Amino acid sequence: MTTTSVSPTGVRIAEGAQVHATASLGSGTSVWELAQIREGARLGEGCVVGRGAYIGTDVSIGSHVKIQNYALVYEPATLADGVFVGPAVVLTNDHNPRSVSPDGKLKRASDWEPVGVTVAEGASLGARSVCVAPVRIGRWAMVAAGAVVTRDVPDFALVAGVPARRIGWVGPSGERLEEVEPGVWRCGRSGDLYRETPSGLVEG
């Protein structure tokens, strides 16, 4: 049976998790066994970090974010409030990865410039999807399971495939929007309307 420590602020850390002393966890956040949260990482309130997940140095995570089992969130990623990161998702941080320099010497941290993935409010990343930095995932966007994102994803976009391409629009409920007239989309659950513009979808 796994032993879990609970702080006065309701932070729960399971036995076997590694949380660096300089990491900051908001009230009500839970970290499950084998997860690792590195130096300077900041998590808001009510987050869930699943078994075996990795949160890199100085990564910034908002409130009510779910990071499922074995997801890898490498620095300098930024996740806004309400983001969902599915099982085994990878957020990379090197656009031109090499283990060694051209002269064959092992590269050190100072030999490359990390680039991050930014995930905006409410967006969801499906299981085993990969976001190749630097990219931005827009507000309430949804990345399908297994997709490989190599360019920015607009707000409310539903993307799938390798490389990921937009195949529709979704609202905050996660349901696919339906086009009720040219350029006007509606959520079947909430009834909210959205308007398609050259730069993407906007509310109202």
ZIJOGI-V111630 format. One line per field, one symbol per residue. phi: phi as a letter, one per 20 degrees, with the letter a starting at -180 (. if undefined). Layout:
# ZIJOGI-V111630
phi->???
This chain:
# ZIJOGI-V111630
phi->.fececegenfdcfgnfdcffefddfgmfdcegmfcdegmfcdffmecdfgmfcdfgmfdcfeleddfgmfcdefdfcdefmfddfgmfcdfbbfcfbecegeneffdgfebdfcddddegmfcdfgmfcdefebddfglfcdfgmfcedbgdfgmfdcbocffcfdrccdgfneffdeeagndccefeenfdcdecgepecfn
